[in-house]
Amino acid sequence: MTPLPLLIWDIDDVLNDLMSLFCSTVAQRVRPGITAEELLTENPPLAKLGCPLDEYRALLDECRAKFLFRSLPREEVRTFLRVRGRNFRSLALSSCPMDTAPRSAEWVLRHFGLWIQGVIFVPSPRKKIDIGSYLYRSKAEAVAELGGILIDDAPINVEAVRKAGGRALYFPAPWNENRDMGYDGFFDLLLKETGVQK
């Protein structure tokens, strides 16, 4: 029996809307009054926040640690999986740091566990956290071994997978080339890419 197509879902800003949550919480401490429209034109938004990458990562980690469970699942993805989830195998792949990975995994299983039972992490480097061993060192390496299609908002991940000969699609976000596609257009493209009939 031929296995169903494998979808590999990024967690932050695909399954949830972490950047909007970040903007409404910890980003306000750095730039009081900043709006999501102002902040969410690039990722990472270092120029908009006026902070270096290490400080931004610390703020994002704080957002995950304190506020992740406030984040609602992206309803467009849940609707797609309710209707089409049986046509695919799905797992989640994140590059969050190890100290927030358990919260992210719990969040995925609570909101998407009917369709996504596997959560894999490529630990994002952080000072003072020494990773003992790696299953995968990058999302591109994971996709190369697992096969399937990566669905990710970050250009660095999508392009790395494509460069390695894998398949990856941009989930619509203000900072990538599918910013104007809309969710319906994206899911039509995904069905076409996987050969699943509409």
Secondary structure, 3 states (H helix, E strand, C coil): CCCCCEEEEEHHHHHCCHHHHHHHCCHHHHCCCCCHHHHCCCCCCHHHHCCCHHHHHHHHHHHHHHHHHHCCCCHHHHHHHHHHHHHCEEEEEECCCCCCHHHHHHHHHHHHCCCEEEEEECCCCCCCCCCCCCCCCCHHHHHHHHCCEEEECCHHHHHHHHHCCCEEEECCCCCCCCCCCCHHHHHHHHHHHHCCCC
